[in-house]
Amino acid sequence: MLTILARSCYIPIMSKRIKVYEYSNCSTCKKALKYLDTNEIEYEAISIVEHPPTLTELKQMLEHYKGQVSKLFNTSGVMYRELELSKRLPTMSKDEAIQLLSKNGKLIKRPFLLTEKRGVVGFKQEEWETVIRP
């Protein structure tokens, strides 16, 4: 059974769908969602741990980062350190790295915002504004 935590506000001018993969205990995710709520931007919040982005979504995000797969990893996370990915990642293929990310949301840098045409990981208000309102 797929359970998705969804918060949204209706804005007639917003015609594109915005997905935000987030972790409820992450202060940066909370700040990002507050920004969206305050600006009354419609979005779908999805637990990144329970339902990591799909392979297709990860590949889309990778395109936004010009193939730099390391940008998608939560390099400050416990699991990243436990798996010694700082040593392993440089020798992994992009497909191997994407497969690993698709199986474990804790490895993915968050929040993970994806629209129909753009995407960004982490939360920097200026970046989000260019993605949401290009």
Secondary structure, DSSP 4 states (H G I P E B T S, - for coil): -----------TT--S--EEEE-TT-HHHHHHHHHHHHTT---EEEETTTSPPPHHHHHHHHHHTTT-GGGGB-TTSHHHHHTTHHHHGGGS-HHHHHHHHHH-GGGB-SSEEE-SS-EEES--HHHHHHHH--
